[in-house]
Amino acid sequence: METRLTFGGTGVVVISWLMLCIVGMFGSGRAFGAEAVRAHYEAGNGKEVVVRLTVGAGAPSPIILIQRFPPGVEVIEARPPAKKTNPAKGEYKWLLRGVTPGTISIRATMSRKVSPGELSGEIRYRPSGGGEMIVVPIGR
């Protein structure tokens, strides 16, 4: 007994559409939550915060890092230096240009010890191929 599978015009259109969806999902760097850039806090000595960025292939540029500190905490030194600072709001911004795949560390020395729970931040970038701004919180 022989079974034949035939597709009419509608079946071909449906299968083609499904294939395009699958290729598009796996072809983008954002499939299943994959990010071109990830960031997390590394342990410091209480007065120093280190944010480590891991940049994947197809690195976007520039990357904006926004770090928020508790009220009254000032950044005494930062490597690299922050591009914009607003000590009254506790907000510091770095603009990272010419980024290549690998890791980047941002270090900031604060005026007093800060617990990890007092820190918050995010990175922002546009995909290397263009598109809408992606916002990724800094992980713990």
C-alpha positions in Angstrom: 0.0 0.0 0.0 1.4 3.3 -1.0 0.5 6.6 0.6 1.0 9.9 -1.2 1.0 13.2 0.4 0.0 16.0 -1.9 -0.3 19.7 -1.1 -2.7 22.0 -2.9 -1.9 25.7 -3.4 -3.1 26.6 0.2 -0.9 23.9 1.8 2.3 25.1 0.0 1.5 28.7 1.2 1.0 27.5 4.8 4.2 25.4 4.9 6.2 28.3 3.3 4.9 30.7 5.9 5.8 28.3 8.7 9.3 27.8 7.4 9.8 31.6 7.1 8.7 32.0 10.8 11.1 29.3 12.0 14.1 30.7 10.0 13.3 34.2 11.2 13.1 33.1 14.8 16.4 31.2 14.8 18.1 33.7 12.5 17.7 36.6 14.9 20.0 37.1 17.9 16.9 37.5 20.1 15.4 34.0 19.6 14.4 32.5 22.9 15.7 35.5 24.9 19.2 35.5 23.5 20.8 39.0 23.9 23.7 40.5 21.9 24.8 42.1 25.2 24.4 40.9 28.8 25.5 42.7 32.0 25.8 41.6 35.6 27.3 43.0 38.8 30.5 41.5 40.2 31.4 41.5 43.8 33.3 44.5 45.0 34.5 45.6 48.4 31.3 47.5 49.2 32.7 50.9 48.1 33.4 49.6 44.5 30.9 48.3 42.0 32.0 46.4 38.9 29.6 45.9 36.0 30.7 43.3 33.5 29.3 43.4 30.0 29.5 40.3 27.8 29.2 41.3 24.2 28.4 38.6 21.6 28.9 38.4 17.9 27.4 41.2 15.8 28.2 43.6 18.6 26.0 46.7 18.6 27.7 50.1 19.0 27.2 52.3 20.9 26.1 50.7 24.1 24.6 52.9 26.9 25.1 51.8 30.5 22.9 53.6 33.0 23.8 53.0 36.7 21.7 54.2 39.6 23.1 54.7 43.0 21.3 55.4 46.3 20.6 59.0 47.2 23.6 60.8 48.7 26.2 58.3 47.2 28.7 60.0 45.0 31.0 58.3 42.5 34.5 59.3 43.5 36.2 57.6 40.5 35.0 55.6 37.5 37.0 53.6 34.9 36.2 54.5 32.2 34.8 57.9 33.2 31.0 58.3 33.0 29.8 60.4 30.1 27.0 62.0 32.0 26.5 62.4 35.7 23.6 63.5 37.9 24.7 63.0 41.5 21.5 64.5 42.8 19.5 61.7 41.2 22.2 59.2 41.7 22.3 58.4 38.0 25.5 57.9 35.9 25.7 57.1 32.2 28.4 55.6 30.1 28.5 55.7 26.3 30.6 52.8 25.0 31.6 53.2 21.3 33.6 50.9 19.1 32.5 47.8 21.0 33.8 44.4 19.9 32.8 40.9 21.0 34.2 40.0 24.4 33.9 41.4 27.9 34.0 45.0 29.2 34.3 46.0 32.9 33.1 49.3 34.3 34.3 50.1 37.7 33.0 52.9 40.0 34.3 53.8 43.5 31.6 55.2 45.7 31.7 57.7 48.6 30.4 55.0 51.0 29.7 51.3 51.2 26.6 50.2 49.3 24.8 46.8 49.5 24.1 45.0 46.3 20.4 45.5 46.8 20.8 49.3 46.7 22.1 49.2 43.1 20.1 49.1 39.9 21.0 49.7 36.3 20.4 48.8 32.7 22.1 48.7 29.3 20.5 50.0 26.1 21.5 49.4 22.5 20.1 49.0 19.1 20.8 45.7 17.3 23.7 45.9 14.8 21.3 45.5 11.9 19.1 48.3 13.2 15.7 48.3 14.9 14.2 49.4 18.1 16.2 50.1 21.3 16.7 47.1 23.5 16.8 47.6 27.3 18.4 44.9 29.4 18.5 45.2 33.2 21.9 44.5 34.9 21.7 41.1 36.6 22.9 40.1 40.0 
